[in-house]
Each structure stands twice: as structure tokens, then as C-alpha cells.
Amino acid sequence: MPPYLQLVQQVRQALLLGYLRQGDQLPTVKEVVGTLTINPNTVVKAYRQLENEGVVAAKPGQGTFITAEVEAVAPGDYARLRRSLERWVRDARGSGLDDETVTALIASVRTDVRAEGVA
């Protein structure tokens, strides 16, 4: 996956998991470049992608801010589901599955559930 899409995915996931909220400011391009040692154009491309998707808005001279609003999972549900998933991943690891196989299996189940019409 190209680096700019990795950044886009990280921002989306942080928003979905509640680490970022509407109104939060993203790090400047310079800060991201300094932390990750990647090309500034990569960060600009990622931020532009997020802006095109309506996730962020750039305010000249101020920075880039989260504009999307996502309904967060209830904290109790989130904690319960996370514990369940952690147990499952540990079990999968114990059965010898590597990261790639775990990811493929999860994707397969998500596809099956989606095909069944269950959200």
C-alpha cells in the first residue's frame, strides 16, 4: 500500500476509534515529515485525499482540522468487543496463523457477513 494511503487509513482509523474528533488539528506536514521521515509530498497527498473525502479541511495559516463526525462505539461495547477480538487473535496465533493469514481470515468473514445482509 502506498505511504500516502497508509496515512489516510491511519487518520480514518483514529477517527473511527475515537482518538480523533471533529475539530482536532492534524500535525503539520513538517511535523509528520520529521516524525516519519517521509517525503513532504506524500503527506500533502494524504491530506488532500482526506480533504476530498470530506474528512478534513485545511485552513490556510492555521492547519488541517478534522471535519468529519463519526458516531463512536459505546465505551462498554468497544471494550467488550476488543477483549473478544484479543482472545480470538491470541487463539489464532496459538494455532500458528501469521498476521497475513489472520487479516485474510477476518476479511473473508467480513465479506461473508456483508453478503448475508448483516451490518
C-alpha positions in Angstrom: 0.0 0.0 0.0 1.4 3.4 -0.9 2.6 5.5 2.0 0.1 8.2 1.4 -2.8 5.7 1.6 -1.3 4.3 4.9 -1.5 7.9 6.3 -5.1 8.2 5.1 -6.0 4.9 6.6 -4.4 5.8 10.0 -6.4 9.0 10.2 -9.6 7.3 9.3 -9.0 4.6 11.9 -8.1 7.1 14.6 -11.4 8.9 13.8 -13.4 5.7 13.9 -11.8 4.6 17.2 -12.3 8.0 18.8 -8.6 9.0 19.0 -9.5 12.0 16.8 -12.7 14.0 16.9 -14.3 16.7 14.9 -12.3 19.9 15.4 -9.0 18.2 16.2 -6.0 19.5 14.4 -3.7 17.1 12.4 0.0 17.5 12.7 1.6 19.9 10.2 3.2 18.4 7.1 6.6 19.4 8.6 5.8 17.6 11.9 4.8 14.4 10.1 7.9 14.5 7.8 10.1 15.0 10.9 8.5 12.1 12.8 8.1 9.6 9.9 11.0 10.7 7.7 8.8 10.6 4.6 8.6 12.9 1.6 6.5 16.1 2.3 4.6 15.4 -1.0 3.4 12.1 0.5 1.9 13.9 3.5 0.4 16.6 1.2 -1.2 13.9 -1.0 -2.7 12.1 2.0 -4.1 15.3 3.5 -5.5 16.3 0.1 -7.2 12.8 -0.2 -8.7 13.2 3.2 -9.9 16.7 2.3 -11.5 15.4 -0.9 -13.3 12.7 1.2 -14.6 15.4 3.5 -12.7 14.1 6.5 -10.5 17.2 7.0 -10.4 20.8 5.9 -7.3 22.9 5.5 -7.4 26.4 7.0 -4.7 28.5 5.4 -2.2 29.7 8.0 -3.9 27.6 10.8 -3.6 24.0 9.8 -5.6 20.9 8.8 -8.6 20.0 11.0 -10.9 17.1 11.3 -14.4 18.0 9.9 -16.0 14.5 9.8 -18.2 13.5 12.6 -18.3 9.8 13.4 -20.6 8.1 15.9 -18.3 6.4 18.3 -18.9 2.9 19.6 -20.2 2.9 23.2 -17.2 2.5 25.5 -18.6 -0.6 27.1 -19.3 -2.2 23.8 -15.9 -1.2 22.5 -14.0 -2.7 25.5 -16.1 -5.9 25.3 -15.5 -6.4 21.6 -11.8 -5.6 21.9 -11.3 -8.2 24.6 -13.2 -10.8 22.5 -11.0 -9.9 19.5 -7.8 -10.1 21.5 -8.8 -13.6 22.7 -9.5 -14.6 19.1 -6.2 -13.3 17.8 -4.3 -15.0 20.6 -6.1 -18.2 19.7 -5.3 -17.8 16.0 -1.6 -17.1 16.9 -1.6 -20.2 19.1 -2.9 -22.2 16.1 0.0 -21.0 14.0 -1.6 -18.2 11.9 0.6 -15.3 10.9 -0.6 -11.7 10.6 -1.3 -12.0 6.9 -3.5 -15.1 7.4 -5.3 -13.5 10.3 -6.0 -10.4 8.2 -7.2 -12.6 5.3 -9.5 -14.6 7.5 -11.0 -11.5 9.1 -11.6 -10.0 5.6 -13.2 -13.3 4.5 -15.6 -13.3 7.4 -16.4 -9.6 6.9 -17.3 -10.4 3.3 -19.5 -13.3 4.2 -21.3 -11.3 6.9 -21.8 -8.5 4.5 -23.2 -10.9 1.8 -25.7 -12.2 4.4 -27.0 -8.7 4.8 -25.9 -8.2 8.4 -24.3 -4.8 9.1 
